[in-house]
Structures are given as structure tokens and as C-alpha cells.
């Protein structure tokens, strides 16, 4: 282990102790530990508490401890439950702060690096973190009360009296980082049984003088896992009463210190009880009356003298609890659930209406497609598409052009949007997306080629062949790996993604890095074609005269240095380029021309920028490979264009002003700043200096580019399209013989 990691285990250098109780989580333990140990911030320790787990968890923990000295393992002699395991781990903690993490969840990439400066700057007693829910179907949902972390804008630190709304946040241990000495001084412990967090999480808020909020998703909670005890019908849900009794005892033990919080704390307890009994998956039916009676007993015992009933439906429930009227409470249960469903339904009415209208309009097309799908496949028909029908481009374009030469009996047709028809080269047969001809072609074609997925309504027919080319080497996380990054996974349906990748017959890989990632993030029984990217073939067969012609058509003189700036799309903010293209073009001077190639998401519907001759907005240029051929230097941030451009062995400059934010919100597959394709810059001034003073192609830049090319340009040699056509359409191996 590196010296930095070893130093991080020294007591004086540990900022955060992560306490990890472990019991029967063998399937989740490695991802949890990996999510912690891969953090770029290193001043932490992991105290993993084996709660006498009967599966393979103890061996996994020992394995990680041998590999990394930041991991310490406690093996308990007998199972004591989550609360006792946390208590045991806390007793061994050496960090200034402690974070109780559940071992079947995971923490977000870069979360420790975001938490640490906040702790050191604000020195809170308790720091609240945002989290997201990982649902069983693979979707990621934001926490329902995340707005309380930012609305209204909180001060740097505060006490509970200044912001009572924090009581409405999840009272779990894992969404809080707690100052160790503060917690130790309160003389409180996690409870036995279920809801063990409560005897700790409520008292720390009552006693804290400095509470802080971090509006950043740092934690992923696997919700409603099969067999999870908190969502299993069991008498153990009665444990909640004992846990709140400890909380109320803490309040009583401090005289009148916390009198101001008695009423809101009482309301939260009764709300929690009613939430549990309203959930049919928790309290056994035969014991619901008894549970309700315990609620009523607590209502009488702990209700403050100045307490008033809440308004609305909650107040009505509280009154029934106060009267111990289980019969009426039970009778009103279905009514309350119906009211809640109606309220949600009302909010959905407009959207539901729009969906109904849209589906009604689509019905004739759907019926037509289904009719065509019952007719025989056309073995001589191939349908091509790219970028959600945006036009004629990328890997499908080069496969199409090579197929016209090598498989002339195969008729290729492109599906494009209506606004892309004018951009098609002469002689390219096409159909407008959504038209009857497009539906007929999609239903009858034996071969379907795309660099994204065809719509979900397009079925996988027996004997049909789906070739998925994708459209870039994954620097950012893709596919199922996006489950860990809610911003990058917005509007993604991971269940549907699995179904789509299951219908692929072939998947292209541009390099070994991609080959190691695609099968995991896009699971399926397809054949992985390690052939390189057909769109990169052009870099190997384009001569100087053609490059000169491309530059002339773009308006670039032979004497000018052409800089292509191609930033990627950012999900975390609605931003364009993170530099001023006009200012950069002016700073570079007349000897340079700056070509701006915005991501197609960002360029959609926008007019090209104008820069008075030194700035060319080429965002709408139909062939990005021509722009790369015309460029002397590529400037990019995290776009996959760098992997393609590296085949030209020309200068690449990485401009990464927001690397930490991008890495933590979108997720990456490797550290680009540690393994760059050339010079790395972090500011616009630094970028300008590098471009003007030759650092874009100095010895260090060339060494970095050479290493990058060895890793990512392995399969490209100018013959990728031919290999694909021979394998997929002609049934031959890559050398031209029978497969």
C-alpha cells in the first residue's frame, strides 16, 4: 500500500472514521468497500464490524484489511444487531468525525473530498448529507426532502432552534457525519433491535450547537431490498417504542434545557408511529390493535402541556390516537389511502391526459408496425440510424458506405428526422422517422444498425440482427454504472436498458478499455467485436490534398493553426462552453483560428456563434471527422472525441476547469488528469499560454499522447468498417474467410 494510504491510518491524521456494521451482506459488501477505498480523499479509516455474519463477509473483510491498512476489522463473538455493532465500531474510532455507513449501501464518488473541506471549515457537531434511493428495478430517485438542505438558504452553521425543519429529514445515522468527541460526551448509544438510530440521531440534534447542511448526494441507500427487516411483517416493529422512550428520557434528563423542542419531537414520534402502522408490510395484522394501543399510551405519557393538534388529515389521525380509537382509525385507513391516491392522481391528471392523447395518436402507427412485423423478414434489407435519427453520421455511416462496396446485394436505408433530410448526401436512400415507410422498414429489415438504441417499440424479431456500435470510448460512466450517479441517470429507465442490450447481436468495441466495460454496463449475450471504430477509418486513408481541401472549405488558410474546441455535455448544469470562445480566439491572434464544436445536446435549436473570422462555429457541421482532420490541435474536456483524435497523433490539450464536479456528478472510468492524452490545463489563461507557447506539443505532451495512444488506439487501423461488414453481413471472419 502506498505511503499516503499508510499515513492516513495514523490517529493524528484521520479526519473521518467510517464505521461499517456487517451482517449477511455478502452480495453488497465489495461494492460498498470499493466505493470508500477508491475515494481520492485519503484521510479516513474504515472500522468494519463483523457482527458474527454467517456468510462470506468475514473473509471478505479480512481480505480488504490485508490489502489496505486503512481498513480495520472487529470480529464480534456473537450477533448483537446493527446498533451494538455501531457502538462497538464507534468505540474504536480515531477520527475527528465519524460516519456510520450501512454495508449494503455505497457512498458517492468524491463524497469524502466534498465532505472534508466542509468539516474543516465549519467544524460542525453534525453535518447532514443528501442521499439518493436505489430502487430494486435499478432506478435512482432523489431524496424526497432534499429541498430542506437548501431552502431557505441555510447559514454556515446553526442550532436546532434556528431551523426546526431539519427534524423532517431522515433520522438515520448514515446521512450524518458526527463529531466524535461531541457524540462521546453525550453518553448515548445506538439501541437494540429495529429503529436503533433514533436514540442517537434525535439527541445529537437537540444538543448540537453547530449543525451544518451539505446539499450534495454523498450516499446511496438501497431501498426495500428483499428480506430487509424494516419492510418485513414482524413483531420487531414494536421496538420503535423503546427507542423513542430513550429519546424522551434524554430530554427529561436535561431538565428544561430542551423544553422548546418537546412539541415538535412529540409530533415526529406520533407521525412515525402512524407511518409504521399505516404500512401493511410492517406490523402483523393480529397485532395492529396492540401496536395502536401502545401509540395511544405514548400519546398520553409524553404529550407536552402546550401541545396542539396539527391541521388537516394528520391532526385527525392524532385525535384518534389520543382517544385510543383503533376501530375508527382502522376504518379510516382505506379512506385515507384513497384520498392520498386521489391527491396524487390530481397532480398527475394533466400528464396522464397528455400521455393518453399521445398514445391514441400513435395507435394507428403501432398497429401498422405490428402488421408489418408479421410479414417475412427481408434478408437483403439493412436499416441504419444514428444519434436518435439526427442524421447521417458516426459508425453506422462508415459501415453503410463499406457495405455498399462489399455487400452490393444488401440495400441500406437510413431513418432520419425530417429536419435532417437536407443534410443527406446524394444517393442515400432514407425514410423520415415516424412515417409509414420507416415503420415498414424497421419491421421487415433483417439488419438494424444504430449507435444508440432504437425505440422500445421496435421489437427483436427471430433471425433479425441488431448491431450496436455505440459512439465513443467511455471516459464517463455509462449504462448500468450510471445508477450510482443520479444526475447522469436522469430520465433513464434501467429496466428498459437491460431489455435493449439483451436484444443486441453484436456490439462494437474501440479498444481494450471499452471491452472491459461494455459487457458489465450493457449486459447481454451479444458477440463483442473488438474491431475498432469504423468512423476512425477515415483518419488512415485521407491524404494531404483532401485535408487541404477540407480546410479551404472551412475557411482556414494554410498558414493558420486550427484549434478545434469540442467540450462535452454537462448534466449538472445548463451551461455552454466553460470558456469564452470569442476571448480565446482574440487572445490566440490572427495566426490561429478557433473552431467551436458544441455537443449536439447543447447545440440543438441554437444559432451558430459568430467570431469575426477567428472563431468558426462548426457545431452543425455534419461530419466531425472532417473537423478533426482540419485541426492542428484538439482542445477538449471530457469528450470521447479525444480517443478518436488520438489516432491522428496530433496535439491534444485537456481543459478541465470543473474536473472534480464533473467526476463526482457524472462519474468517470479513470482519472483523466493522471492519464491525459496531452497537456492538462485548468484555467482559460493557462490554456491560452499552452496554445501560444508550444507546450501543447512539448516532450511531456508527446510522452503523454504516446501512452494514451497505446492504451486507446489499439484496434483502429483503417479497416474497422470492412471487418464489421464481413462479420455481420457476409458471415466471414475479419480476414475475409468463413466465420
ChimeraX attribute file (.defattr): number of C-alpha atoms within 10 A of each C-alpha:
attribute: neighborCount
match mode: 1-to-1
recipient: residues
	/A:1	10
	/A:2	8
	/A:3	7
	/A:4	10
	/A:5	18
	/A:6	14
	/A:7	17
	/A:8	19
	/A:9	24
	/A:10	16
	/A:11	15
	/A:12	12
	/A:13	16
	/A:14	20
	/A:15	22
	/A:16	26
	/A:17	27
	/A:18	26
	/A:19	28
	/A:20	26
	/A:21	27
	/A:22	27
	/A:23	24
	/A:24	18
	/A:25	19
	/A:26	19
	/A:27	12
	/A:28	15
	/A:29	23
	/A:30	18
	/A:31	16
	/A:32	21
	/A:33	22
	/A:34	13
	/A:35	17
	/A:36	24
	/A:37	19
	/A:38	11
	/A:39	16
	/A:40	13
	/A:41	17
	/A:42	22
	/A:43	24
	/A:44	30
	/A:45	29
	/A:46	28
	/A:47	26
	/A:48	27
	/A:49	28
	/A:50	26
	/A:51	25
	/A:52	20
	/A:53	20
	/A:54	13
	/A:55	13
	/A:56	14
	/A:57	22
	/A:58	22
	/A:59	12
	/A:60	14
	/A:61	22
	/A:62	18
	/A:63	12
	/A:64	18
	/A:65	17
	/A:66	12
	/A:67	10
	/A:68	18
	/A:69	18
	/A:70	24
	/A:71	21
	/A:72	21
	/A:73	17
	/A:74	20
	/A:75	17
	/A:76	15
	/A:77	10
	/A:78	10
	/A:79	15
	/A:80	15
	/A:81	18
	/A:82	24
	/A:83	21
	/A:84	21
	/A:85	26
	/A:86	28
	/A:87	17
	/A:88	20
	/A:89	25
	/A:90	24
	/A:91	12
	/A:92	13
	/A:93	22
	/A:94	22
	/A:95	25
	/A:96	21
	/A:97	26
	/A:98	26
	/A:99	23
	/A:100	22
	/A:101	26
	/A:102	25
	/A:103	22
	/A:104	23
	/A:105	21
	/A:106	23
	/A:107	24
	/A:108	22
	/A:109	25
	/A:110	21
	/A:111	21
	/A:112	19
	/A:113	16
	/A:114	17
	/A:115	19
	/A:116	16
	/A:117	11
	/A:118	16
	/A:119	21
	/A:120	11
	/A:121	9
	/A:122	14
	/A:123	18
	/A:124	24
	/A:125	24
	/A:126	28
	/A:127	23
	/A:128	23
	/A:129	21
	/A:130	23
	/A:131	25
	/A:132	23
	/A:133	22
	/A:134	21
	/A:135	15
	/A:136	13
	/A:137	10
	/A:138	20
	/A:139	20
	/A:140	27
	/A:141	17
	/A:142	15
	/A:143	16
	/A:144	12
	/A:145	13
	/A:146	17
	/A:147	13
	/A:148	19
	/A:149	20
	/A:150	12
	/A:151	9
	/A:152	9
	/A:153	10
	/A:154	15
	/A:155	12
	/A:156	15
	/A:157	17
	/A:158	16
	/A:159	18
	/A:160	19
	/A:161	14
	/A:162	12
	/A:163	14
	/A:164	13
	/A:165	13
	/A:166	19
	/A:167	17
	/A:168	11
	/A:169	17
	/A:170	17
	/A:171	18
	/A:172	15
	/A:173	20
	/A:174	24
	/A:175	23
	/A:176	22
	/A:177	24
	/A:178	26
	/A:179	23
	/A:180	21
	/A:181	13
	/A:182	17
	/A:183	21
	/A:184	12
	/A:185	8
	/A:186	13
	/A:187	9
	/A:188	17
	/A:189	19
	/A:190	21
	/A:191	24
	/A:192	18
	/A:193	19
	/A:194	20
	/A:195	23
	/A:196	24
	/A:197	21
	/A:198	23
	/A:199	25
	/A:200	24
	/A:201	23
	/A:202	20
	/A:203	19
	/A:204	21
	/A:205	20
	/A:206	19
	/A:207	20
	/A:208	18
	/A:209	15
	/A:210	17
	/A:211	25
	/A:212	24
	/A:213	23
	/A:214	18
	/A:215	15
	/A:216	19
	/A:217	23
	/A:218	22
	/A:219	22
	/A:220	28
	/A:221	22
	/A:222	19
	/A:223	15
	/A:224	15
	/A:225	14
	/A:226	9
	/A:227	8
	/A:228	10
	/A:229	14
	/A:230	16
	/A:231	18
	/A:232	17
	/A:233	15
	/A:234	15
	/A:235	13
	/A:236	16
	/A:237	22
	/A:238	21
	/A:239	15
	/A:240	19
	/A:241	18
	/A:242	18
	/A:243	22
	/A:244	21
	/A:245	15
	/A:246	20
	/A:247	21
	/A:248	19
	/A:249	12
	/A:250	20
	/A:251	21
	/A:252	14
	/A:253	11
	/A:254	11
	/A:255	9
	/A:256	10
	/A:257	12
	/A:258	16
	/A:259	12
	/A:260	12
	/A:261	15
	/A:262	20
	/A:263	17
	/A:264	15
	/A:265	22
	/A:266	19
	/A:267	20
	/A:268	14
	/A:269	21
	/A:270	20
	/A:271	15
	/A:272	13
	/A:273	22
	/A:274	19
	/A:275	12
	/A:276	19
	/A:277	21
	/A:278	18
	/A:279	11
	/A:280	14
	/A:281	14
	/A:282	21
	/A:283	23
	/A:284	17
	/A:285	14
	/A:286	8
	/A:287	13
	/A:288	18
	/A:289	18
	/A:290	14
	/A:291	23
	/A:292	21
	/A:293	18
	/A:294	16
	/A:295	23
	/A:296	22
	/A:297	16
	/A:298	20
	/A:299	21
	/A:300	13
	/A:301	9
	/A:302	15
	/A:303	18
	/A:304	16
	/A:305	8
	/A:306	7
	/A:307	12
	/A:308	11
	/A:309	12
	/A:310	13
	/A:311	9
	/A:312	8
	/A:313	11
	/A:314	14
	/A:315	15
	/A:316	14
	/A:317	21
	/A:318	22
	/A:319	17
	/A:320	17
	/A:321	25
	/A:322	17
	/A:323	13
	/A:324	20
	/A:325	16
	/A:326	18
	/A:327	10
	/A:328	12
	/A:329	20
	/A:330	16
	/A:331	10
	/A:332	13
	/A:333	14
	/A:334	12
	/A:335	11
	/A:336	15
	/A:337	12
	/A:338	12
	/A:339	13
	/A:340	12
	/A:341	12
	/A:342	13
	/A:343	12
	/A:344	11
	/A:345	13
	/A:346	12
	/A:347	11
	/A:348	12
	/A:349	13
	/A:350	11
	/A:351	12
	/A:352	13
	/A:353	11
	/A:354	12
	/A:355	12
	/A:356	12
	/A:357	12
	/A:358	11
	/A:359	13
	/A:360	12
	/A:361	11
	/A:362	12
	/A:363	12
	/A:364	12
	/A:365	17
	/A:366	16
	/A:367	11
	/A:368	14
	/A:369	23
	/A:370	17
	/A:371	12
	/A:372	17
	/A:373	21
	/A:374	11
	/A:375	11
	/A:376	11
	/A:377	20
	/A:378	16
	/A:379	16
	/A:380	16
	/A:381	18
	/A:382	24
	/A:383	25
	/A:384	26
	/A:385	28
	/A:386	25
	/A:387	18
	/A:388	16
	/A:389	21
	/A:390	19
	/A:391	23
	/A:392	26
	/A:393	21
	/A:394	25
	/A:395	27
	/A:396	28
	/A:397	22
	/A:398	21
	/A:399	22
	/A:400	26
	/A:401	16
	/A:402	21
	/A:403	23
	/A:404	15
	/A:405	12
	/A:406	14
	/A:407	16
	/A:408	11
	/A:409	12
	/A:410	19
	/A:411	17
	/A:412	22
	/A:413	21
	/A:414	27
	/A:415	28
	/A:416	25
	/A:417	18
	/A:418	15
	/A:419	11
	/A:420	15
	/A:421	18
	/A:422	9
	/A:423	13
	/A:424	16
	/A:425	9
	/A:426	7
	/A:427	6
	/A:428	13
	/A:429	12
	/A:430	20
	/A:431	20
	/A:432	18
	/A:433	18
	/A:434	14
	/A:435	14
	/A:436	15
	/A:437	15
	/A:438	19
	/A:439	22
	/A:440	19
	/A:441	24
	/A:442	25
	/A:443	27
	/A:444	24
	/A:445	23
	/A:446	23
	/A:447	23
	/A:448	25
	/A:449	26
	/A:450	23
	/A:451	23
	/A:452	15
	/A:453	21
	/A:454	20
	/A:455	9
	/A:456	11
	/A:457	9
	/A:458	16
	/A:459	16
	/A:460	19
	/A:461	16
	/A:462	8
	/A:463	10
	/A:464	20
	/A:465	20
	/A:466	25
	/A:467	25
	/A:468	25
	/A:469	25
	/A:470	22
	/A:471	21
	/A:472	19
	/A:473	24
	/A:474	20
	/A:475	20
	/A:476	18
	/A:477	20
	/A:478	22
	/A:479	19
	/A:480	21
	/A:481	19
	/A:482	23
	/A:483	24
	/A:484	25
	/A:485	22
	/A:486	24
	/A:487	20
	/A:488	20
	/A:489	21
	/A:490	14
	/A:491	10
	/A:492	17
	/A:493	15
	/A:494	19
	/A:495	13
	/A:496	13
	/A:497	18
	/A:498	17
	/A:499	14
	/A:500	20
	/A:501	22
	/A:502	15
	/A:503	19
	/A:504	23
	/A:505	18
	/A:506	22
	/A:507	23
	/A:508	25
	/A:509	25
	/A:510	28
	/A:511	21
	/A:512	16
	/A:513	18
	/A:514	18
	/A:515	17
	/A:516	11
	/A:517	18
	/A:518	21
	/A:519	17
	/A:520	13
	/A:521	17
	/A:522	21
	/A:523	17
	/A:524	19
	/A:525	13
	/A:526	18
	/A:527	13
	/A:528	15
	/A:529	20
	/A:530	20
	/A:531	22
	/A:532	25
	/A:533	31
	/A:534	27
	/A:535	23
	/A:536	26
	/A:537	22
	/A:538	16
	/A:539	20
	/A:540	13
	/A:541	11
	/A:542	12
	/A:543	11
	/A:544	9
	/A:545	9
	/A:546	14
	/A:547	17
	/A:548	16
	/A:549	13
	/A:550	16
	/A:551	20
	/A:552	13
	/A:553	11
	/A:554	16
	/A:555	13
	/A:556	23
	/A:557	15
	/A:558	10
	/A:559	9
	/A:560	16
	/A:561	19
	/A:562	23
	/A:563	26
	/A:564	25
	/A:565	24
	/A:566	23
	/A:567	25
	/A:568	20
	/A:569	20
	/A:570	20
	/A:571	15
	/A:572	14
	/A:573	8
	/A:574	8
	/A:575	10
	/A:576	15
	/A:577	18
	/A:578	14
	/A:579	15
	/A:580	10
	/A:581	21
	/A:582	17
	/A:583	13
	/A:584	18
	/A:585	22
	/A:586	16
	/A:587	14
	/A:588	18
	/A:589	13
	/A:590	13
	/A:591	12
	/A:592	22
	/A:593	25
	/A:594	29
	/A:595	27
	/A:596	24
	/A:597	24
	/A:598	21
	/A:599	18
	/A:600	14
	/A:601	10
	/A:602	18
	/A:603	16
	/A:604	11
	/A:605	8
	/A:606	9
	/A:607	10
	/A:608	15
	/A:609	14
	/A:610	12
	/A:611	17
	/A:612	10
	/A:613	12
	/A:614	24
	/A:615	21
	/A:616	23
	/A:617	20
	/A:618	22
	/A:619	22
	/A:620	17
	/A:621	13
	/A:622	17
	/A:623	14
	/A:624	17
	/A:625	20
	/A:626	18
	/A:627	23
	/A:628	23
	/A:629	23
	/A:630	24
	/A:631	24
	/A:632	17
	/A:633	22
	/A:634	25
	/A:635	28
	/A:636	21
	/A:637	26
	/A:638	22
	/A:639	19
	/A:640	18
	/A:641	21
	/A:642	26
	/A:643	22
	/A:644	23
	/A:645	23
	/A:646	23
	/A:647	19
	/A:648	15
	/A:649	13
	/A:650	19
	/A:651	25
	/A:652	27
	/A:653	27
	/A:654	25
	/A:655	23
	/A:656	21
	/A:657	16
	/A:658	12
	/A:659	16
	/A:660	14
	/A:661	14
	/A:662	17
	/A:663	21
	/A:664	21
	/A:665	23
	/A:666	21
	/A:667	23
	/A:668	19
	/A:669	15
	/A:670	14
	/A:671	12
	/A:672	17
	/A:673	14
	/A:674	9
	/A:675	13
	/A:676	18
	/A:677	28
	/A:678	30
	/A:679	24
	/A:680	25
	/A:681	20
	/A:682	14
	/A:683	15
	/A:684	17
	/A:685	12
	/A:686	12
	/A:687	22
	/A:688	16
	/A:689	16
	/A:690	18
	/A:691	20
	/A:692	14
	/A:693	10
	/A:694	11
	/A:695	18
	/A:696	25
	/A:697	20
	/A:698	14
	/A:699	11
	/A:700	13
	/A:701	20
	/A:702	20
	/A:703	14
	/A:704	17
	/A:705	24
	/A:706	16
	/A:707	14
	/A:708	18
	/A:709	19
	/A:710	12
	/A:711	14
	/A:712	22
	/A:713	22
	/A:714	16
	/A:715	18
	/A:716	22
	/A:717	18
	/A:718	18
	/A:719	20
	/A:720	26
	/A:721	25
	/A:722	22
	/A:723	23
	/A:724	28
	/A:725	24
	/A:726	22
	/A:727	20
	/A:728	18
	/A:729	19
	/A:730	18
	/A:731	14
	/A:732	16
	/A:733	15
	/A:734	18
	/A:735	11
	/A:736	14
	/A:737	11
	/A:738	11
	/A:739	12
